[in-house]
Amino acid sequence: MNDHLSIRTIIREEWREIVKDRRLLMVLIITPVIYAVMFGFLYANQRITEMPVTVYDGDHSQLSRQIIQAFDATDTFNVVQQTRNEEDAIRQVETGEAKVGLIIPDNFSTRLKHGENIPVMTLIDGSNMMYSNSASRIANQVISSISAGVSTKTLEMKGFNEDQASSTFSAIPFRSRVLFNPTYDYKLFMPLGVLSAALQQCLLLGIALSCTRDKERGTWIQYSDWRFTPWKLALAKLVPYYLAGTLNVVTVFGLSAFVFDIPFKGQLLPFVLVSLLFNFALCGLGFLFSMVSKTRVDATQTLMLFAVPAFMLSGYTWPLEAMPSFLRGVAHVLPLTYYLDAIRSITLKGLDMAYIMKDILALGLIGLVCLLLSFIVFPLQFRKARETEVAGEQAVVKG
């Protein structure tokens, strides 16, 4: 057989194997198309819209109302409430109740008319750079558009002379203050997300391979006595990985804080608790993956398909509010979504337990649901194996 024929034969055989292995076919051909469609929908809006804005209006004048209305008229900002003082507006941005704070100083229009250089201020949550980049740019455009389009006649009626009326809006001082990451430093943003995603994938893969290894070796049948008490298998299999995952969290974030100077402004207890529940959720999810995977190759391929969407849909690289509703729904069942929200709140914002309680509860619920589903699947596997065994015996008898 010549070399040309030999190469052609091997190529033909490889294609046959790819088509025969449905999971491999999905990884090679179908998954890139799915990712392309999903990410196309993910970034379909092209920019962030409806950022919640809290306002402190210390002027209560026609000028201040025009500024507020101009912010609310954009599809980027959504004025959700007004506060009684500046401190409340700052607190709401710091705690994540609002992404942007608009502060109009006391007696702003009067002081501006008298020549004072007192700025309108926007406070922006910089813990997510997607928000801070967009909010700073659009806020500046809003002020500029007001300056270009205001009616001088309206101002003259309010006591401005002609020169003041024509120059007031073009001279409106404006400042933007970015909280938590004022220098737009990617070191304060990307490592937290990438490290958390890596911790997730390593723990999920370890758990999934543990159970599928027994299936490949033929030792899975030894757990048949536990088919009605699957929690025993879960406890036996998951404890080592849970401890390993906890050690990894301590090591990774310890290195980040003490070696690479990534800030840790919050309390240790909320961080430990949310990390423990994150590992619990991953244990439940990994155990469920192991139940539905027959071999280690199956588990590895499934988790590879899971890794990229989990990070992209977590709200870290693109805010949940800017996603289509169906993708947002998927994001809300992913452990990484809640963990990254909590970690950012603790490490960069310094928030306490009360502000991450929803993340803690969600992670606990995800872990419980995944474990319950795996407990349902576990005995069914032995029933199917028994049916296959009986069918094989009957075939031998007939033969």
Secondary structure, DSSP 4 states (H G I P E B T S, - for coil): --HHHHHHHHHHHHHHHHHH-HHHHIIIIIHHHHHHHHHHHHTTT-S---EEEEEEESS-SHHHHHHHHHHHHSSSEEEEEEESSHHHHHHHHHTTS-SEEEEE-TTHHHHHHTT----EEEEEETTSHHHHHHHHHHHHHHHHHHHHH--HHHHHHTT--HHHHHHTGGG--EEEEEES-TT--GGGTHHHHHHHHHHHHHHHHHHHHHHHHHHHHT-GGGGGGGTT-HHHHHHHHHHHHHHHHHHHHHHHHHHHHHTS-----S-HHHHHHHHHHHHHHHHHHHHHHHHH-SSHHHHHHHHHHHHHHHHHTTTSSS-GGGS-HHHHHHHTT-HHHHHHHHHHHHHTT---GGGGHHHHHHHHHHHHHHHHHHHHHHHHHHHHHHHHHHHHHHHHHH-
